[in-house]
Amino acid sequence: MNTLFPWFILKGVSGIGNHLFKRLLDRFKSPGLVFEVSQEDLLQIKGITPRIVAAIKAHNIPEPVKKDFDLVMKKGCQIVTMSDPAYPSLLLQIPDPPPFLYVYGNLCNPIKNIAVVGSRNATSYGISITKRLCEELAALDFTIVSGMAVGIDTAAHTGALIGKGKTIAVLGSGLERIYPYKNLKLFHKIAEKGAVISEFPLLAEPEPRNFPIRNRIISGISLGTVVVEATQKSGSLITARLAAEQGREVFAVPGNINSFKSTGTHSLIKQGAKLVENTQDILEELSPLITDDRLNNKIKPEDKTDKPLSLSSEESLVFTGLGHYPVHIDDLARKIAMEPGKLSGILLKLELRGVVNQAPGKFFSTETNE
């Protein structure tokens, strides 16, 4: 059996959503093993009912799932699963990451991602600001993430390409149903310098319900989300809310106080989003998470090796619990007596600062790749 097929089969089992899929994978390590374990083992998983167990044991393959898998094989589409090193590590931190992603291009698991979203019916001011911000961020090796919609999204991807950087588009449709179709050329340009990704089957149409679902990926794959021009009912505010819930930074570009297209961004600022006038406003918030000389001009390269790490008490506990040889996150949690959820968040921060390295399979060490 193709090693990818169990992923498609398990995802197609009635009653298994992203949350439950992740729990099963965390417990049994691979979708294939889920079909081999006993009913008793399955019932120990939170959320598993006898009905779901019966569906797993029957594992009848729905016709749409079979057709999608066959088309993936025929087209040679790239599938990146949660067990793949190329799967975005930031996305693994959200509660309901998609089990796998359909990928066109090169998804190399970048960490320095920043999402930039906004109105489809953008003004020339919004387009200009977005292109400039994204061009400058791309020049600093940030990967620009957006949704490839017209307006601000298109400007974000275009700015990244002008800055000769990488960009990722997250679709609310399948990769064989490009939306909007007028962005077909942009679709291919993005893939040349980054990736176009989707969690939806290849032939999935761009249904309205898909877009709020995909927004959690835009925010979840990114360190922060910048909103440019959004009304009070804009889908971009959903992305901003999801970013906040995921513990990511939220930024907003102010606009004309007389324009209804800026009411959403101004509301975000009132609620505590960081006001963005230039690239530096973004870097001030993100630079503590990233070790990069260009992001923090106050620290010279030679100074970094001389100064001791500035860690909180909990970060120090985690750091001292690690060594040069990789240790699994579960073993580390037991060793230092820390709740796994909190430990995962601290390890992510240390990884972003470049003092901890993560290897496939959730193994961590203090041996970095530098």
Residue pairs with C-beta under 8 A, 6 or more apart in sequence:
1 32
2 73
3 32
4 69
4 72
4 79
4 81
4 100
5 69
6 30
6 31
6 32
6 34
6 35
7 31
7 79
7 81
7 99
7 100
8 65
8 68
8 69
9 31
9 35
9 59
9 61
9 65
10 16
10 21
10 24
10 31
10 34
10 35
10 56
10 99
11 21
11 65
11 99
11 100
12 61
12 62
12 64
12 65
13 52
13 55
13 56
13 59
14 52
14 55
15 49
15 51
15 52
15 55
16 24
16 52
16 55
16 56
17 96
18 96
18 97
18 98
18 99
19 47
19 95
19 96
20 45
20 47
20 48
20 52
21 99
22 82
22 96
22 97
22 99
23 45
23 46
23 47
24 31
24 34
24 45
25 31
25 82
25 83
25 99
27 44
27 45
28 34
28 37
28 41
30 83
31 99
34 42
34 56
35 56
35 57
35 59
39 53
39 57
42 48
42 52
42 53
42 56
43 50
43 53
64 201
67 203
68 201
68 202
68 203
71 77
71 176
71 202
71 203
72 79
72 102
72 202
75 176
75 202
77 102
77 103
77 104
77 175
77 202
78 102
78 103
78 104
78 107
79 100
79 101
79 102
79 103
80 86
80 87
80 100
80 101
80 103
80 107
81 87
81 99
81 100
82 92
82 97
82 99
82 100
83 360
85 109
85 360
86 107
86 108
86 109
87 100
87 101
87 107
87 109
88 107
88 109
88 110
88 113
88 221
89 109
89 111
89 348
89 351
89 358
90 111
90 113
90 220
90 221
90 222
90 223
90 348
91 97
91 98
91 217
91 220
91 221
93 220
93 246
93 344
93 345
93 348
94 216
94 220
94 246
96 216
97 220
98 199
98 217
100 199
101 107
101 197
101 198
101 199
102 174
102 175
102 197
102 198
102 199
102 200
102 201
102 202
103 195
103 196
103 197
104 175
104 187
104 191
104 195
104 196
104 197
105 190
105 191
105 192
105 193
105 194
105 195
105 196
106 191
106 194
106 195
107 168
107 194
107 195
107 197
110 143
110 166
111 223
111 290
111 351
111 352
112 141
112 142
112 143
112 223
112 290
112 292
113 142
113 143
113 144
113 145
113 168
113 221
113 222
113 223
114 137
114 142
114 143
114 144
114 145
114 222
114 223
114 224
114 225
114 226
114 282
114 286
115 144
115 145
115 146
115 218
115 219
115 221
115 222
115 224
115 225
115 226
115 239
115 243
116 130
116 133
116 134
116 144
116 145
116 146
116 152
116 153
116 156
116 225
116 226
116 228
117 146
117 147
117 152
117 153
117 156
117 218
117 225
117 226
117 227
117 228
117 230
117 236
117 239
118 126
118 130
118 151
118 152
118 153
118 227
118 228
118 229
118 230
118 234
118 236
118 265
119 126
119 151
119 152
119 228
119 229
119 230
119 231
119 234
119 236
119 261
120 149
120 150
120 151
120 152
120 153
121 151
121 261
122 130
122 151
122 152
122 155
122 228
122 229
122 261
123 229
123 255
123 259
123 261
125 229
125 255
125 256
126 151
126 152
126 155
126 228
126 229
126 253
126 255
126 261
127 151
127 152
127 155
129 228
129 253
130 152
130 155
130 156
130 159
130 228
131 155
131 156
131 158
131 159
131 162
132 159
133 159
133 226
133 228
133 253
133 276
133 278
133 279
133 282
134 144
134 155
134 156
134 157
134 158
134 159
134 160
134 162
134 163
134 167
135 159
135 160
135 162
135 163
136 163
136 279
137 144
137 160
137 163
137 165
137 279
137 282
138 144
138 159
138 160
138 161
138 162
138 163
138 164
138 165
138 166
138 167
139 163
139 164
139 165
140 279
140 283
140 292
140 294
140 295
141 165
141 292
141 294
142 165
143 160
143 165
143 166
143 167
143 168
143 194
144 156
144 157
144 159
144 160
144 165
144 166
144 167
144 168
145 167
145 168
145 169
145 170
145 218
145 221
145 222
146 152
146 153
146 156
146 157
146 167
146 168
146 169
146 170
146 218
147 153
147 169
147 170
147 171
147 172
147 211
147 214
147 215
147 218
148 154
148 157
148 169
148 170
148 171
148 179
148 180
148 183
148 186
148 187
148 190
148 196
149 180
150 180
150 182
150 183
151 229
152 228
152 229
152 236
153 169
154 183
154 186
156 167
157 167
157 169
157 186
157 189
157 190
158 186
160 166
160 167
160 193
160 194
161 167
161 189
161 190
161 193
164 193
165 193
166 193
166 194
167 190
167 193
167 194
168 190
168 194
168 195
168 196
168 197
168 221
169 187
169 190
169 194
169 195
169 196
169 197
170 197
170 198
170 214
170 217
170 218
170 221
171 178
171 179
171 196
171 197
171 198
171 200
171 206
171 214
172 179
172 198
172 200
172 206
172 207
172 210
172 211
172 213
172 214
173 179
173 198
173 200
173 204
173 205
173 206
173 207
173 210
174 198
174 200
174 201
174 202
174 203
174 204
174 205
175 196
175 198
175 202
176 202
176 203
177 202
177 203
177 204
177 205
177 206
178 184
178 187
179 206
187 196
190 196
197 217
198 204
198 214
199 213
199 214
199 217
200 210
200 214
204 210
211 235
212 235
212 238
215 235
215 238
215 239
215 242
216 242
216 246
218 225
218 239
219 225
219 239
219 240
219 242
219 243
219 246
219 248
220 242
220 246
220 248
222 243
222 248
223 248
223 249
223 286
223 289
223 290
223 352
224 243
224 248
224 249
224 250
224 251
224 282
224 285
224 286
225 239
225 240
225 243
225 248
225 249
225 250
225 251
226 251
226 252
226 253
226 276
226 282
227 236
227 237
227 239
227 240
227 250
227 251
227 252
227 253
227 264
227 265
227 268
227 273
228 252
228 253
228 265
229 253
229 255
229 261
229 262
229 265
230 236
230 237
230 261
230 262
230 263
230 264
230 265
230 268
231 260
231 261
231 263
231 264
232 263
232 264
232 267
233 264
234 264
236 264
237 264
237 267
237 268
240 250
240 252
240 268
240 273
243 249
243 250
244 250
247 345
249 274
249 285
249 286
250 268
250 272
250 273
250 274
251 273
251 274
251 275
251 276
251 281
251 282
251 285
252 265
252 266
252 268
252 269
252 273
252 274
252 275
252 276
253 265
253 275
253 276
253 277
254 262
254 265
254 266
254 269
254 275
254 276
254 277
255 261
255 262
255 265
255 266
256 262
257 266
269 275
274 281
274 282
274 285
275 281
276 282
283 295
283 296
286 295
287 295
287 296
288 353
289 349
289 352
289 353
290 352
290 353
290 354
291 304
291 353
291 354
291 355
293 299
293 300
293 301
293 304
309 319
309 355
311 319
314 338
314 342
314 346
315 346
315 349
315 350
317 336
317 338
318 332
318 336
318 338
318 343
318 346
318 347
318 350
319 350
319 355
319 356
319 366
321 327
321 332
321 335
321 336
322 332
322 356
322 364
322 365
322 366
323 365
323 366
324 365
324 366
324 367
325 365
325 367
326 359
326 363
326 364
326 365
326 367
327 335
327 363
327 364
327 365
328 361
328 362
328 363
328 364
329 340
329 343
329 344
329 347
329 362
329 363
329 364
330 340
330 362
332 338
332 343
332 364
333 339
333 340
333 343
336 343
338 346
347 356
347 358
347 364
350 356
351 357
351 358
351 364
354 368
354 370
355 366
355 368
356 364
356 365
356 366
356 368
357 364
357 365
357 366
357 367
357 368
357 369
358 364
359 365
